[in-house]
Amino acid sequence: MTSLQDQFGQIDIYLFDQLLRGRIVPGVRVLDAGCGSGRNLVYLLREGYDVSAIDPDPGAVALVRQVAAALAPPLPATQFRVEAVESCSFPPASFDVVLSSAVLHFARDDAQFDAMVSAMWRVLKPGGLLFCRLASSIGLQGAHPLGHNRFLLPDGSERYLVSAERLLAKTHELGGALLDPLKTTVVQDQRSMTTWVLGK
């Protein structure tokens, strides 16, 4: 019997929620923008989704290629690319779903954040879903500003933080629609993580 761990890997619980609600269904094309080790792709690959991934770390992309080879029918190597999110080279409107889990808060400043979001929005099809999980300032106290919307957090990490107002303004600027209200988890005054889910 397959364990939940084997079936779903280390999937983000808020991404799992999108699956449960039928927003990411078999047959859609999915891009993991900033895939890291591919923790959010295990279930999708196992179930035969058409998955692509990008990450600036060659080691991360190599690992995701290995995971894909073990779990899915052969996929073209070109679906797994070593590139920064803001430099995404896939054609416009290539994907039904774009995932960005714990990536956007590594932006250097507003310009890079905007470039990353714009690149993901460009490759998303009309009617598609953009799922982002990122650090924010919502409900967080004790973060020390470093400039350019980067902060030293109480947990000792340095992150680019967005406010609710910034996310709502960006939603409006993109012409997107919030599919869920902003949902934020504050981890005992250490950090704050917000889920931002848009329809195009």
Contacts in CASP RR format, 6 or more apart in sequence:
PFRMAT RR
TARGET T0000
AUTHOR 0000-0000-0000
METHOD contacts of the structure
MODEL  1
MTSLQDQFGQIDIYLFDQLLRGRIVPGVRVLDAGCGSGRNLVYLLREGYD
VSAIDPDPGAVALVRQVAAALAPPLPATQFRVEAVESCSFPPASFDVVLS
SAVLHFARDDAQFDAMVSAMWRVLKPGGLLFCRLASSIGLQGAHPLGHNR
FLLPDGSERYLVSAERLLAKTHELGGALLDPLKTTVVQDQRSMTTWVLGK
7 42 0 8 1.000
7 43 0 8 1.000
7 46 0 8 1.000
8 16 0 8 1.000
8 42 0 8 1.000
8 43 0 8 1.000
9 39 0 8 1.000
9 42 0 8 1.000
9 43 0 8 1.000
10 39 0 8 1.000
10 40 0 8 1.000
10 42 0 8 1.000
11 39 0 8 1.000
11 40 0 8 1.000
11 42 0 8 1.000
11 43 0 8 1.000
12 39 0 8 1.000
12 40 0 8 1.000
12 101 0 8 1.000
12 102 0 8 1.000
12 133 0 8 1.000
14 131 0 8 1.000
14 133 0 8 1.000
14 183 0 8 1.000
14 195 0 8 1.000
15 40 0 8 1.000
15 99 0 8 1.000
15 101 0 8 1.000
15 131 0 8 1.000
15 133 0 8 1.000
18 24 0 8 1.000
18 129 0 8 1.000
18 131 0 8 1.000
18 197 0 8 1.000
19 43 0 8 1.000
23 97 0 8 1.000
23 129 0 8 1.000
23 179 0 8 1.000
24 30 0 8 1.000
24 44 0 8 1.000
24 49 0 8 1.000
24 97 0 8 1.000
24 129 0 8 1.000
26 47 0 8 1.000
26 48 0 8 1.000
26 49 0 8 1.000
27 49 0 8 1.000
27 50 0 8 1.000
27 96 0 8 1.000
28 49 0 8 1.000
28 50 0 8 1.000
28 95 0 8 1.000
28 96 0 8 1.000
28 97 0 8 1.000
29 49 0 8 1.000
29 50 0 8 1.000
29 52 0 8 1.000
29 94 0 8 1.000
29 95 0 8 1.000
29 96 0 8 1.000
29 97 0 8 1.000
30 44 0 8 1.000
30 49 0 8 1.000
30 50 0 8 1.000
30 51 0 8 1.000
30 52 0 8 1.000
30 95 0 8 1.000
30 96 0 8 1.000
30 97 0 8 1.000
30 98 0 8 1.000
30 99 0 8 1.000
31 51 0 8 1.000
31 52 0 8 1.000
31 53 0 8 1.000
31 54 0 8 1.000
31 88 0 8 1.000
31 90 0 8 1.000
31 94 0 8 1.000
31 95 0 8 1.000
31 97 0 8 1.000
31 98 0 8 1.000
31 99 0 8 1.000
31 120 0 8 1.000
31 123 0 8 1.000
32 38 0 8 1.000
32 40 0 8 1.000
32 41 0 8 1.000
32 51 0 8 1.000
32 52 0 8 1.000
32 53 0 8 1.000
32 54 0 8 1.000
32 64 0 8 1.000
32 99 0 8 1.000
32 101 0 8 1.000
33 53 0 8 1.000
33 54 0 8 1.000
33 85 0 8 1.000
33 88 0 8 1.000
33 98 0 8 1.000
33 99 0 8 1.000
33 100 0 8 1.000
33 103 0 8 1.000
33 116 0 8 1.000
33 119 0 8 1.000
33 120 0 8 1.000
34 53 0 8 1.000
34 54 0 8 1.000
34 55 0 8 1.000
34 56 0 8 1.000
34 60 0 8 1.000
34 85 0 8 1.000
34 100 0 8 1.000
34 101 0 8 1.000
34 103 0 8 1.000
35 41 0 8 1.000
35 53 0 8 1.000
35 54 0 8 1.000
35 55 0 8 1.000
35 60 0 8 1.000
35 61 0 8 1.000
35 64 0 8 1.000
35 80 0 8 1.000
36 55 0 8 1.000
36 57 0 8 1.000
36 60 0 8 1.000
36 63 0 8 1.000
36 64 0 8 1.000
37 60 0 8 1.000
37 63 0 8 1.000
37 64 0 8 1.000
37 67 0 8 1.000
38 53 0 8 1.000
38 60 0 8 1.000
38 63 0 8 1.000
38 64 0 8 1.000
38 67 0 8 1.000
40 99 0 8 1.000
40 101 0 8 1.000
41 51 0 8 1.000
41 53 0 8 1.000
41 64 0 8 1.000
41 67 0 8 1.000
41 68 0 8 1.000
42 67 0 8 1.000
42 71 0 8 1.000
44 51 0 8 1.000
45 51 0 8 1.000
45 67 0 8 1.000
45 68 0 8 1.000
45 71 0 8 1.000
45 72 0 8 1.000
46 71 0 8 1.000
46 72 0 8 1.000
48 72 0 8 1.000
48 73 0 8 1.000
51 68 0 8 1.000
51 72 0 8 1.000
51 75 0 8 1.000
51 79 0 8 1.000
52 79 0 8 1.000
52 80 0 8 1.000
52 81 0 8 1.000
52 90 0 8 1.000
52 94 0 8 1.000
52 95 0 8 1.000
53 61 0 8 1.000
53 64 0 8 1.000
53 79 0 8 1.000
53 80 0 8 1.000
53 81 0 8 1.000
54 61 0 8 1.000
54 80 0 8 1.000
54 81 0 8 1.000
54 82 0 8 1.000
54 83 0 8 1.000
54 84 0 8 1.000
54 85 0 8 1.000
54 88 0 8 1.000
54 90 0 8 1.000
55 61 0 8 1.000
55 64 0 8 1.000
55 82 0 8 1.000
55 83 0 8 1.000
56 82 0 8 1.000
56 83 0 8 1.000
56 84 0 8 1.000
57 82 0 8 1.000
58 82 0 8 1.000
61 80 0 8 1.000
61 81 0 8 1.000
61 82 0 8 1.000
64 80 0 8 1.000
65 77 0 8 1.000
65 80 0 8 1.000
68 75 0 8 1.000
68 80 0 8 1.000
81 89 0 8 1.000
81 90 0 8 1.000
83 89 0 8 1.000
85 100 0 8 1.000
85 103 0 8 1.000
85 116 0 8 1.000
85 119 0 8 1.000
85 120 0 8 1.000
86 112 0 8 1.000
86 115 0 8 1.000
86 116 0 8 1.000
86 118 0 8 1.000
86 119 0 8 1.000
87 119 0 8 1.000
88 119 0 8 1.000
88 120 0 8 1.000
88 122 0 8 1.000
88 123 0 8 1.000
90 123 0 8 1.000
91 123 0 8 1.000
92 122 0 8 1.000
92 123 0 8 1.000
93 123 0 8 1.000
93 124 0 8 1.000
93 125 0 8 1.000
93 126 0 8 1.000
94 123 0 8 1.000
94 125 0 8 1.000
95 123 0 8 1.000
95 124 0 8 1.000
95 125 0 8 1.000
95 128 0 8 1.000
96 124 0 8 1.000
96 125 0 8 1.000
96 127 0 8 1.000
96 128 0 8 1.000
96 129 0 8 1.000
97 124 0 8 1.000
97 128 0 8 1.000
97 129 0 8 1.000
97 130 0 8 1.000
97 131 0 8 1.000
98 120 0 8 1.000
98 121 0 8 1.000
98 123 0 8 1.000
98 124 0 8 1.000
98 129 0 8 1.000
98 130 0 8 1.000
98 131 0 8 1.000
99 131 0 8 1.000
100 116 0 8 1.000
100 120 0 8 1.000
100 130 0 8 1.000
100 131 0 8 1.000
100 132 0 8 1.000
100 133 0 8 1.000
100 134 0 8 1.000
101 131 0 8 1.000
101 132 0 8 1.000
101 133 0 8 1.000
102 133 0 8 1.000
102 134 0 8 1.000
102 135 0 8 1.000
102 193 0 8 1.000
103 116 0 8 1.000
103 132 0 8 1.000
103 134 0 8 1.000
104 113 0 8 1.000
104 116 0 8 1.000
104 117 0 8 1.000
104 132 0 8 1.000
104 134 0 8 1.000
104 160 0 8 1.000
104 162 0 8 1.000
105 134 0 8 1.000
105 135 0 8 1.000
105 136 0 8 1.000
105 159 0 8 1.000
105 160 0 8 1.000
105 161 0 8 1.000
105 162 0 8 1.000
106 159 0 8 1.000
106 160 0 8 1.000
107 113 0 8 1.000
107 116 0 8 1.000
107 160 0 8 1.000
108 148 0 8 1.000
108 150 0 8 1.000
108 160 0 8 1.000
109 148 0 8 1.000
109 149 0 8 1.000
109 150 0 8 1.000
109 160 0 8 1.000
110 148 0 8 1.000
110 149 0 8 1.000
112 160 0 8 1.000
113 149 0 8 1.000
113 160 0 8 1.000
113 162 0 8 1.000
114 170 0 8 1.000
117 170 0 8 1.000
117 174 0 8 1.000
120 130 0 8 1.000
121 130 0 8 1.000
121 174 0 8 1.000
121 200 0 8 1.000
124 130 0 8 1.000
124 200 0 8 1.000
125 200 0 8 1.000
126 200 0 8 1.000
127 199 0 8 1.000
127 200 0 8 1.000
128 199 0 8 1.000
128 200 0 8 1.000
129 179 0 8 1.000
129 197 0 8 1.000
129 198 0 8 1.000
129 199 0 8 1.000
129 200 0 8 1.000
130 196 0 8 1.000
130 197 0 8 1.000
130 198 0 8 1.000
130 199 0 8 1.000
130 200 0 8 1.000
131 195 0 8 1.000
131 196 0 8 1.000
131 197 0 8 1.000
132 195 0 8 1.000
132 196 0 8 1.000
132 197 0 8 1.000
132 198 0 8 1.000
133 193 0 8 1.000
133 194 0 8 1.000
133 195 0 8 1.000
133 196 0 8 1.000
134 162 0 8 1.000
134 193 0 8 1.000
134 194 0 8 1.000
134 196 0 8 1.000
135 153 0 8 1.000
135 159 0 8 1.000
135 160 0 8 1.000
135 161 0 8 1.000
135 162 0 8 1.000
135 191 0 8 1.000
135 192 0 8 1.000
135 193 0 8 1.000
135 194 0 8 1.000
136 161 0 8 1.000
136 162 0 8 1.000
136 163 0 8 1.000
136 164 0 8 1.000
136 167 0 8 1.000
136 184 0 8 1.000
136 192 0 8 1.000
136 193 0 8 1.000
136 194 0 8 1.000
137 143 0 8 1.000
137 151 0 8 1.000
137 161 0 8 1.000
137 162 0 8 1.000
137 163 0 8 1.000
137 192 0 8 1.000
138 163 0 8 1.000
138 164 0 8 1.000
138 182 0 8 1.000
138 184 0 8 1.000
138 186 0 8 1.000
138 192 0 8 1.000
138 194 0 8 1.000
139 184 0 8 1.000
139 186 0 8 1.000
139 192 0 8 1.000
140 153 0 8 1.000
140 161 0 8 1.000
140 186 0 8 1.000
140 189 0 8 1.000
140 191 0 8 1.000
140 192 0 8 1.000
141 189 0 8 1.000
142 154 0 8 1.000
142 189 0 8 1.000
143 151 0 8 1.000
143 152 0 8 1.000
143 153 0 8 1.000
143 154 0 8 1.000
143 161 0 8 1.000
144 151 0 8 1.000
144 152 0 8 1.000
145 151 0 8 1.000
146 152 0 8 1.000
146 158 0 8 1.000
148 160 0 8 1.000
149 160 0 8 1.000
149 161 0 8 1.000
149 162 0 8 1.000
150 158 0 8 1.000
150 159 0 8 1.000
150 160 0 8 1.000
150 161 0 8 1.000
151 158 0 8 1.000
151 159 0 8 1.000
151 160 0 8 1.000
151 161 0 8 1.000
152 158 0 8 1.000
153 159 0 8 1.000
153 190 0 8 1.000
153 191 0 8 1.000
154 189 0 8 1.000
154 190 0 8 1.000
154 191 0 8 1.000
155 187 0 8 1.000
155 190 0 8 1.000
155 191 0 8 1.000
157 191 0 8 1.000
159 191 0 8 1.000
161 192 0 8 1.000
162 194 0 8 1.000
164 182 0 8 1.000
164 194 0 8 1.000
167 182 0 8 1.000
167 194 0 8 1.000
167 196 0 8 1.000
168 178 0 8 1.000
168 182 0 8 1.000
171 177 0 8 1.000
171 178 0 8 1.000
171 196 0 8 1.000
171 198 0 8 1.000
174 198 0 8 1.000
174 200 0 8 1.000
175 200 0 8 1.000
176 198 0 8 1.000
176 199 0 8 1.000
176 200 0 8 1.000
177 198 0 8 1.000
177 199 0 8 1.000
178 197 0 8 1.000
178 198 0 8 1.000
178 199 0 8 1.000
179 197 0 8 1.000
179 198 0 8 1.000
179 199 0 8 1.000
180 195 0 8 1.000
180 197 0 8 1.000
182 194 0 8 1.000
182 195 0 8 1.000
182 196 0 8 1.000
183 194 0 8 1.000
183 195 0 8 1.000
184 192 0 8 1.000
184 193 0 8 1.000
184 194 0 8 1.000
184 195 0 8 1.000
185 192 0 8 1.000
185 193 0 8 1.000
185 194 0 8 1.000
186 192 0 8 1.000
187 193 0 8 1.000
END
